[in-house]
Amino acid sequence: MNVSTTQYKHCDLIEVNGKIDHYTAPKLSDTMEALFNAGRYNLVIDMENVEYMSSTGIRILAKAQTTCKGNDGDLVLALVPDRVYEALDLVALVKYFKIYDNVLDAVGSF
């Protein structure tokens, strides 16, 4: 899995490519933790190229959303693949995230 970040004035964009599973999820978690340590709590996660997300990945997203909201921020998702959306829906987390059809609208939401 590859993770890259782009800082904008009002939010940070995290682009994720590959599988988010037990082995790769810590890389995503570490990326978000670094942003939190820098006081950045408005995050957009571009999921267009996510091939798979395990329960570990879902747990990391939920925890990050809690951290963002607890610091007057938000974590929004963009371009969520159908399989990932179904997994989030299965555990009733779809309503926990704002989900956008494109990155521009997601970044513009801040």
Stockholm file with secondary structure:
# STOCKHOLM 1.0

chainA/1-110         MNVSTTQYKHCDLIEVNGKIDHYTAPKLSDTMEALFNAGRYNLVIDMENVEYMSSTGIRILAKAQTTCKGNDGDLVLALVPDRVYEALDLVALVKYFKIYDNVLDAVGSF
#=GR chainA/1-110 SS CEEEEEECSSCEEEEEEEEESTTTHHHHHHHHHHHHHTTCCEEEEEEEEEEEECHHHHHHHHHHHHHHHHTTCEEEEESCCHHHHHHHHHTTCGGGSEEESSHHHHHHTC
#=GC SS_cons         CEEEEEECSSCEEEEEEEEESTTTHHHHHHHHHHHHHTTCCEEEEEEEEEEEECHHHHHHHHHHHHHHHHTTCEEEEESCCHHHHHHHHHTTCGGGSEEESSHHHHHHTC
//
